Amino acid sequence: MMHPKISGLIAATFTPYDSFGELNLSAIPPLVERLRFGGVKGVFIAGTTGESASLLLTEKLRLLEAYAAFQQDSFKVMMMLSGTNQREAIVLANAARKQGIYGTAVTAPYYFRPSNVGQLIDYMLPIAEAAGELPLYFYHIPLLTRVELPMLELLEQVGDRIPNFAGIKYTHNDLMEFNRCLRFDGSRYDVLWGWDELFLAGLSMGAKGAVGSTYNFAAPLYLRIQEAYERGDMEAALRLQQKSIDFIALYGKYGGPATGKAILGLCGFDFGPFRAPVVPLSKERILALEKELTQLGFFEEIM
């Protein structure tokens, strides 16, 4: 089963909450409008950025329904289905198929971890079957799952067992493996780059599509990196990539993933705080963050 490959940016969306920490689905349409207007080609929901591990199944189903309304050929909706619970992933896969979104993704179980590629495929198989003909991607993020299986071996074994397997969301820094996966079997699979601060490196290794959290608010910056790269202006591409590196470097200073949601708020989209154990930024820290972003020229770069 062949699926069209994704080209362009897919925003890994944050999950919106109100002041009580409940889902605030009314926050979604304005962000989607901004993303589409800004040249983003789709959304990846309920993933790492979307706090999949902190969401109830009922909440994931409501998120799916809310985002599915925006599915179009020109704007793709993808959903992460699994973390450690295969049965929940099967429920979500069935729902994704019925809602008619573009595609699905699964991570490796990160509590009881698969010890080899065959075990990982066994885990994915019933989830893929529940998704029907929807493309299924493997979300490779060993920094968080601690599952560091060889992705080339996965591609070698998965084709005969999962007909709707479409490729890999590759959030890892092994550029050699990434390139080999792109070229595997005549570039059979779609391999999406997932490391924003190394976006230019991904392009240089052959990436055509990318999924990232900072595309929620900084997509214009990354599109300019891509444009500079495609016209062969490596000096401009590197200068722009360094802008990405500089503002992402602030994440460590201000609180990791909560920083991204705070930046989204500074850009006019209030998606509420992160859920525990992530600590949201105080008003004072947000003001300090805004000051540093201003000094970096961040807000000018994302216009």
C-alpha positions as a Python dict, from the first residue, in 0.01 Angstrom:
ca = {
    (1, 'M'): (0, 0, 0),
    (2, 'M'): (162, 323, -118),
    (3, 'H'): (88, 657, 46),
    (4, 'P'): (178, 1004, -81),
    (5, 'K'): (472, 1158, 101),
    (6, 'I'): (436, 1469, 311),
    (7, 'S'): (618, 1780, 198),
    (8, 'G'): (650, 2091, 414),
    (9, 'L'): (590, 2165, 781),
    (10, 'I'): (354, 1982, 1015),
    (11, 'A'): (299, 2153, 1351),
    (12, 'A'): (308, 1926, 1657),
    (13, 'T'): (34, 2106, 1847),
    (14, 'F'): (2, 2180, 2215),
    (15, 'T'): (-315, 2067, 2392),
    (16, 'P'): (-526, 2366, 2498),
    (17, 'Y'): (-657, 2392, 2856),
    (18, 'D'): (-868, 2649, 3034),
    (19, 'S'): (-786, 2802, 3373),
    (20, 'F'): (-921, 2488, 3546),
    (21, 'G'): (-697, 2255, 3346),
    (22, 'E'): (-981, 2117, 3134),
    (23, 'L'): (-975, 2095, 2755),
    (24, 'N'): (-1045, 2426, 2584),
    (25, 'L'): (-1133, 2319, 2231),
    (26, 'S'): (-1244, 2670, 2136),
    (27, 'A'): (-875, 2767, 2125),
    (28, 'I'): (-808, 2533, 1832),
    (29, 'P'): (-973, 2708, 1532),
    (30, 'P'): (-778, 3038, 1563),
    (31, 'L'): (-447, 2851, 1578),
    (32, 'V'): (-536, 2630, 1282),
    (33, 'E'): (-628, 2941, 1084),
    (34, 'R'): (-291, 3097, 1170),
    (35, 'L'): (-105, 2780, 1073),
    (36, 'R'): (-281, 2744, 739),
    (37, 'F'): (-235, 3111, 657),
    (38, 'G'): (134, 3079, 747),
    (39, 'G'): (201, 2794, 506),
    (40, 'V'): (195, 2501, 752),
    (41, 'K'): (69, 2184, 584),
    (42, 'G'): (-97, 2015, 880),
    (43, 'V'): (-100, 1926, 1248),
    (44, 'F'): (29, 1635, 1455),
    (45, 'I'): (-198, 1610, 1761),
    (46, 'A'): (-171, 1438, 2099),
    (47, 'G'): (200, 1375, 2060),
    (48, 'T'): (485, 1464, 2292),
    (49, 'T'): (413, 1836, 2261),
    (50, 'G'): (42, 1762, 2302),
    (51, 'E'): (102, 1584, 2634),
    (52, 'S'): (-27, 1248, 2517),
    (53, 'A'): (95, 1080, 2836),
    (54, 'S'): (-110, 1323, 3048),
    (55, 'L'): (-439, 1295, 2859),
    (56, 'L'): (-738, 1074, 2931),
    (57, 'L'): (-867, 855, 2649),
    (58, 'T'): (-1188, 1060, 2646),
    (59, 'E'): (-984, 1377, 2608),
    (60, 'K'): (-788, 1233, 2317),
    (61, 'L'): (-1114, 1139, 2144),
    (62, 'R'): (-1246, 1494, 2189),
    (63, 'L'): (-921, 1640, 2053),
    (64, 'L'): (-943, 1409, 1754),
    (65, 'E'): (-1298, 1518, 1676),
    (66, 'A'): (-1209, 1887, 1712),
    (67, 'Y'): (-910, 1870, 1478),
    (68, 'A'): (-1068, 1628, 1230),
    (69, 'A'): (-1302, 1909, 1122),
    (70, 'F'): (-1000, 2076, 959),
    (71, 'Q'): (-879, 1774, 762),
    (72, 'Q'): (-832, 1856, 393),
    (73, 'D'): (-602, 1736, 118),
    (74, 'S'): (-412, 2062, 163),
    (75, 'F'): (-409, 2047, 544),
    (76, 'K'): (-338, 1711, 701),
    (77, 'V'): (-439, 1600, 1050),
    (78, 'M'): (-223, 1329, 1206),
    (79, 'M'): (-265, 1178, 1551),
    (80, 'M'): (-35, 989, 1784),
    (81, 'L'): (-219, 681, 1905),
    (82, 'S'): (-3, 510, 2160),
    (83, 'G'): (238, 533, 2443),
    (84, 'T'): (229, 229, 2667),
    (85, 'N'): (-130, 113, 2616),
    (86, 'Q'): (-188, -94, 2304),
    (87, 'R'): (-561, -135, 2365),
    (88, 'E'): (-613, 238, 2400),
    (89, 'A'): (-422, 286, 2077),
    (90, 'I'): (-656, 42, 1901),
    (91, 'V'): (-958, 243, 2021),
    (92, 'L'): (-797, 564, 1894),
    (93, 'A'): (-702, 403, 1563),
    (94, 'N'): (-1062, 301, 1503),
    (95, 'A'): (-1178, 652, 1590),
    (96, 'A'): (-917, 810, 1361),
    (97, 'R'): (-1032, 590, 1074),
    (98, 'K'): (-1397, 686, 1130),
    (99, 'Q'): (-1311, 1056, 1157),
    (100, 'G'): (-1127, 1038, 827),
    (101, 'I'): (-804, 1215, 928),
    (102, 'Y'): (-494, 1181, 715),
    (103, 'G'): (-275, 956, 925),
    (104, 'T'): (-167, 806, 1255),
    (105, 'A'): (152, 742, 1450),
    (106, 'V'): (271, 521, 1733),
    (107, 'T'): (570, 543, 1962),
    (108, 'A'): (751, 247, 2112),
    (109, 'P'): (612, 147, 2452),
    (110, 'Y'): (835, 327, 2699),
    (111, 'Y'): (764, 141, 3024),
    (112, 'F'): (781, -226, 2924),
    (113, 'R'): (1006, -167, 2625),
    (114, 'P'): (1040, -391, 2319),
    (115, 'S'): (1382, -549, 2305),
    (116, 'N'): (1395, -604, 1929),
    (117, 'V'): (1234, -485, 1607),
    (118, 'G'): (1013, -792, 1575),
    (119, 'Q'): (862, -726, 1916),
    (120, 'L'): (796, -365, 1820),
    (121, 'I'): (620, -471, 1500),
    (122, 'D'): (408, -719, 1698),
    (123, 'Y'): (300, -430, 1918),
    (124, 'M'): (213, -206, 1621),
    (125, 'L'): (34, -470, 1413),
    (126, 'P'): (-315, -470, 1573),
    (127, 'I'): (-305, -90, 1598),
    (128, 'A'): (-229, -65, 1227),
    (129, 'E'): (-511, -308, 1147),
    (130, 'A'): (-756, -93, 1344),
    (131, 'A'): (-646, 213, 1146),
    (132, 'G'): (-758, 46, 823),
    (133, 'E'): (-608, 220, 521),
    (134, 'L'): (-491, 525, 713),
    (135, 'P'): (-114, 570, 693),
    (136, 'L'): (68, 458, 1008),
    (137, 'Y'): (402, 617, 1102),
    (138, 'F'): (644, 501, 1368),
    (139, 'Y'): (738, 792, 1593),
    (140, 'H'): (1105, 742, 1672),
    (141, 'I'): (1204, 953, 1973),
    (142, 'P'): (1461, 751, 2171),
    (143, 'L'): (1554, 1051, 2388),
    (144, 'L'): (1220, 1002, 2567),
    (145, 'T'): (1122, 640, 2504),
    (146, 'R'): (1474, 502, 2561),
    (147, 'V'): (1398, 254, 2284),
    (148, 'E'): (1698, 274, 2050),
    (149, 'L'): (1621, 5, 1796),
    (150, 'P'): (1773, 35, 1446),
    (151, 'M'): (1526, 209, 1216),
    (152, 'L'): (1674, 61, 902),
    (153, 'E'): (1600, -284, 1042),
    (154, 'L'): (1243, -174, 1113),
    (155, 'L'): (1197, -71, 751),
    (156, 'E'): (1347, -400, 633),
    (157, 'Q'): (1096, -605, 834),
    (158, 'V'): (778, -398, 854),
    (159, 'G'): (673, -390, 488),
    (160, 'D'): (568, -753, 471),
    (161, 'R'): (366, -731, 793),
    (162, 'I'): (199, -388, 802),
    (163, 'P'): (61, -288, 461),
    (164, 'N'): (-41, 63, 572),
    (165, 'F'): (297, 145, 726),
    (166, 'A'): (393, 480, 574),
    (167, 'G'): (725, 572, 733),
    (168, 'I'): (893, 727, 1035),
    (169, 'K'): (861, 1050, 1227),
    (170, 'Y'): (1231, 1073, 1300),
    (171, 'T'): (1311, 1271, 1616),
    (172, 'H'): (1671, 1168, 1666),
    (173, 'N'): (2009, 1315, 1580),
    (174, 'D'): (2156, 1020, 1388),
    (175, 'L'): (2175, 1192, 1050),
    (176, 'M'): (2343, 897, 882),
    (177, 'E'): (2062, 659, 982),
    (178, 'F'): (1803, 919, 881),
    (179, 'N'): (1952, 946, 534),
    (180, 'R'): (1975, 570, 492),
    (181, 'C'): (1609, 536, 592),
    (182, 'L'): (1515, 799, 334),
    (183, 'R'): (1696, 603, 62),
    (184, 'F'): (1581, 257, 170),
    (185, 'D'): (1426, 45, -105),
    (186, 'G'): (1425, 323, -363),
    (187, 'S'): (1296, 582, -113),
    (188, 'R'): (989, 371, -49),
    (189, 'Y'): (898, 528, 287),
    (190, 'D'): (817, 877, 407),
    (191, 'V'): (1071, 983, 672),
    (192, 'L'): (975, 1307, 845),
    (193, 'W'): (1237, 1516, 1021),
    (194, 'G'): (1153, 1591, 1385),
    (195, 'W'): (1435, 1801, 1533),
    (196, 'D'): (1358, 2173, 1491),
    (197, 'E'): (1693, 2317, 1595),
    (198, 'L'): (1859, 2088, 1339),
    (199, 'F'): (1610, 2162, 1062),
    (200, 'L'): (1880, 2270, 818),
    (201, 'A'): (2077, 1953, 888),
    (202, 'G'): (1766, 1749, 811),
    (203, 'L'): (1723, 1933, 481),
    (204, 'S'): (2085, 1869, 391),
    (205, 'M'): (2029, 1496, 448),
    (206, 'G'): (1726, 1490, 220),
    (207, 'A'): (1426, 1576, 436),
    (208, 'K'): (1118, 1700, 249),
    (209, 'G'): (868, 1696, 536),
    (210, 'A'): (914, 1786, 901),
    (211, 'V'): (711, 1772, 1222),
    (212, 'G'): (794, 2012, 1504),
    (213, 'S'): (653, 2198, 1802),
    (214, 'T'): (810, 2534, 1724),
    (215, 'Y'): (627, 2545, 1390),
    (216, 'N'): (321, 2644, 1597),
    (217, 'F'): (459, 2995, 1628),
    (218, 'A'): (778, 3017, 1420),
    (219, 'A'): (683, 2851, 1091),
    (220, 'P'): (778, 3161, 885),
    (221, 'L'): (1136, 3131, 1013),
    (222, 'Y'): (1166, 2767, 907),
    (223, 'L'): (1006, 2835, 570),
    (224, 'R'): (1272, 3101, 509),
    (225, 'I'): (1542, 2849, 606),
    (226, 'Q'): (1398, 2608, 351),
    (227, 'E'): (1374, 2876, 82),
    (228, 'A'): (1735, 2983, 140),
    (229, 'Y'): (1852, 2622, 125),
    (230, 'E'): (1662, 2551, -196),
    (231, 'R'): (1811, 2853, -372),
    (232, 'G'): (2159, 2750, -258),
    (233, 'D'): (2216, 3039, -16),
    (234, 'M'): (2378, 2839, 262),
    (235, 'E'): (2500, 3148, 445),
    (236, 'A'): (2145, 3282, 481),
    (237, 'A'): (2008, 2938, 568),
    (238, 'L'): (2265, 2896, 846),
    (239, 'R'): (2204, 3247, 980),
    (240, 'L'): (1831, 3175, 1002),
    (241, 'Q'): (1886, 2833, 1158),
    (242, 'Q'): (2098, 2999, 1425),
    (243, 'K'): (1794, 3214, 1510),
    (244, 'S'): (1605, 2891, 1579),
    (245, 'I'): (1893, 2754, 1787),
    (246, 'D'): (1913, 3072, 1993),
    (247, 'F'): (1548, 3086, 2095),
    (248, 'I'): (1521, 2710, 2153),
    (249, 'A'): (1827, 2737, 2378),
    (250, 'L'): (1607, 2940, 2613),
    (251, 'Y'): (1393, 2633, 2682),
    (252, 'G'): (1650, 2491, 2921),
    (253, 'K'): (1672, 2819, 3109),
    (254, 'Y'): (1299, 2876, 3147),
    (255, 'G'): (1155, 2531, 3210),
    (256, 'G'): (1173, 2295, 2915),
    (257, 'P'): (845, 2214, 2737),
    (258, 'A'): (648, 2474, 2935),
    (259, 'T'): (856, 2738, 2758),
    (260, 'G'): (707, 2650, 2421),
    (261, 'K'): (354, 2695, 2548),
    (262, 'A'): (454, 3025, 2706),
    (263, 'I'): (595, 3145, 2372),
    (264, 'L'): (271, 3043, 2202),
    (265, 'G'): (89, 3259, 2456),
    (266, 'L'): (321, 3552, 2385),
    (267, 'C'): (226, 3512, 2019),
    (268, 'G'): (-141, 3558, 2107),
    (269, 'F'): (-265, 3200, 2155),
    (270, 'D'): (-348, 3112, 2516),
    (271, 'F'): (-341, 2733, 2545),
    (272, 'G'): (-314, 2734, 2925),
    (273, 'P'): (-42, 2564, 3132),
    (274, 'F'): (113, 2219, 3102),
    (275, 'R'): (-11, 1946, 3332),
    (276, 'A'): (200, 1809, 3616),
    (277, 'P'): (480, 1723, 3652),
    (278, 'V'): (576, 2002, 3410),
    (279, 'V'): (585, 2332, 3600),
    (280, 'P'): (429, 2629, 3416),
    (281, 'L'): (617, 2957, 3398),
    (282, 'S'): (523, 3228, 3647),
    (283, 'K'): (415, 3571, 3519),
    (284, 'E'): (758, 3705, 3614),
    (285, 'R'): (935, 3432, 3419),
    (286, 'I'): (714, 3491, 3117),
    (287, 'L'): (802, 3861, 3122),
    (288, 'A'): (1172, 3775, 3145),
    (289, 'L'): (1135, 3528, 2859),
    (290, 'E'): (957, 3788, 2647),
    (291, 'K'): (1241, 4033, 2710),
    (292, 'E'): (1504, 3783, 2598),
    (293, 'L'): (1304, 3687, 2289),
    (294, 'T'): (1272, 4054, 2200),
    (295, 'Q'): (1647, 4101, 2237),
    (296, 'L'): (1700, 3809, 1998),
    (297, 'G'): (1470, 3968, 1742),
    (298, 'F'): (1244, 3663, 1766),
    (299, 'F'): (914, 3838, 1710),
    (300, 'E'): (1042, 4005, 1392),
    (301, 'E'): (1163, 3669, 1259),
    (302, 'I'): (823, 3499, 1291),
    (303, 'M'): (626, 3767, 1109),
}
